[in-house]
Amino acid sequence: MLQARDEHGRRVGNPKPSALSQMVANLGRSNAFVIVERVDDERDGDWYVQVWLRDDNTYQLEFRDGTAAEHYQTRTISQEKVIAALSGWAEGRPEWKDAFMWNNISAFFADAD
């Protein structure tokens, strides 16, 4: 099962692209992030994609594929690309991340796993 949530704690179960689009459109200073995560008791690790609207009005997009060693980050100014990425990840489309150059940021989480 997938779950999306924002900084205010609003949650949407199995979010459709329209719900993710609305959540991203509602990002602002007091509601700066959206996280979409797989909630699965049978699968070890953390599986999520998240976006943070930074103070400079850029979007910081991150995803984790199970472990801290597989944690990546990128930035963009495009709300449309962010929505496409969140929706593609949620739908399990493998090409969802192709529009970005990703940086592995696992070093920030070296002690996390």
C-alpha positions as CSV (number, residue, x, y, z in Angstrom):
1,M,0.0,0.0,0.0
2,L,1.1,3.5,-0.6
3,Q,0.5,6.5,1.6
4,A,1.2,10.2,0.9
5,R,1.4,12.8,3.6
6,D,2.3,16.4,3.9
7,E,3.9,18.6,6.6
8,H,0.5,19.2,8.2
9,G,0.0,15.5,8.6
10,R,-2.7,15.2,6.0
11,R,-2.7,11.6,4.6
12,V,-3.9,10.1,1.4
13,G,-4.0,6.3,1.0
14,N,-3.0,4.9,-2.4
15,P,-2.8,8.4,-3.9
16,K,-3.8,9.0,-7.5
17,P,-1.9,11.4,-9.7
18,S,-4.6,14.1,-9.2
19,A,-4.1,13.9,-5.4
20,L,-0.4,14.1,-5.7
21,S,-0.7,17.0,-8.0
22,Q,-2.9,18.8,-5.5
23,M,-0.5,18.1,-2.6
24,V,2.4,19.5,-4.6
25,A,0.4,22.5,-5.7
26,N,-0.4,23.2,-2.0
27,L,3.3,23.4,-0.9
28,G,4.3,26.6,0.7
29,R,6.2,28.1,3.6
30,S,4.1,26.4,6.3
31,N,3.6,23.2,4.3
32,A,6.9,22.5,2.7
33,F,7.0,18.8,2.0
34,V,5.2,15.8,0.6
35,I,6.3,12.2,1.3
36,V,5.0,9.2,-0.7
37,E,6.0,5.9,1.0
38,R,5.3,2.2,0.6
39,V,3.8,0.9,3.8
40,D,4.4,-2.9,3.6
41,D,5.0,-5.0,6.7
42,E,6.4,-7.9,4.6
43,R,9.2,-5.8,3.0
44,D,12.3,-4.7,4.9
45,G,13.6,-1.2,4.5
46,D,12.3,2.2,3.7
47,W,10.8,2.9,0.2
48,Y,9.8,6.4,-0.5
49,V,10.0,9.5,-2.6
50,Q,9.7,13.0,-1.1
51,V,9.8,16.6,-2.2
52,W,10.6,19.7,-0.2
53,L,9.9,23.2,-1.4
54,R,13.0,25.1,-0.4
55,D,13.2,28.7,0.7
56,D,14.6,29.6,-2.8
57,N,11.5,28.2,-4.4
58,T,13.3,25.2,-5.9
59,Y,12.1,21.6,-5.3
60,Q,14.4,19.2,-3.6
61,L,13.4,15.7,-4.7
62,E,14.7,12.6,-2.9
63,F,14.1,8.9,-3.0
64,R,15.2,5.8,-1.0
65,D,15.2,2.3,-2.4
66,G,15.2,0.3,0.8
67,T,18.4,1.3,2.5
68,A,20.5,4.4,3.3
69,A,23.0,3.3,0.7
70,E,20.3,3.8,-2.0
71,H,19.2,7.3,-1.1
72,Y,19.3,9.9,-3.9
73,Q,18.6,13.6,-4.3
74,T,18.2,16.2,-7.0
75,R,16.7,19.7,-7.4
76,T,14.5,21.3,-9.9
77,I,12.4,24.4,-10.5
78,S,9.7,22.5,-12.3
79,Q,6.6,21.7,-10.4
80,E,5.4,19.6,-13.4
81,K,8.5,17.4,-13.3
82,V,8.0,16.9,-9.6
83,I,4.4,15.8,-10.0
84,A,5.4,13.5,-12.9
85,A,8.1,12.0,-10.7
86,L,5.9,11.4,-7.7
87,S,3.1,10.0,-9.8
88,G,5.5,7.8,-11.8
89,W,7.1,6.4,-8.6
90,A,3.7,5.7,-7.1
91,E,2.6,3.9,-10.2
92,G,5.8,1.9,-10.4
93,R,6.9,3.2,-13.7
94,P,10.7,2.6,-14.0
95,E,11.3,5.7,-16.1
96,W,10.0,8.1,-13.5
97,K,13.5,9.3,-12.5
98,D,14.9,9.7,-16.0
99,A,14.2,13.4,-16.2
100,F,16.8,14.2,-13.5
101,M,20.5,13.9,-12.7
102,W,20.6,12.2,-9.3
103,N,23.2,12.4,-6.5
104,N,23.7,9.5,-4.1
105,I,23.6,11.1,-0.7
106,S,24.1,7.9,1.3
107,A,27.1,9.4,3.1
108,F,24.7,11.6,5.1
109,F,23.0,8.4,6.4
110,A,26.1,6.2,7.0
111,D,25.1,5.4,10.6
112,A,21.3,5.1,9.9
113,D,21.1,1.4,8.9
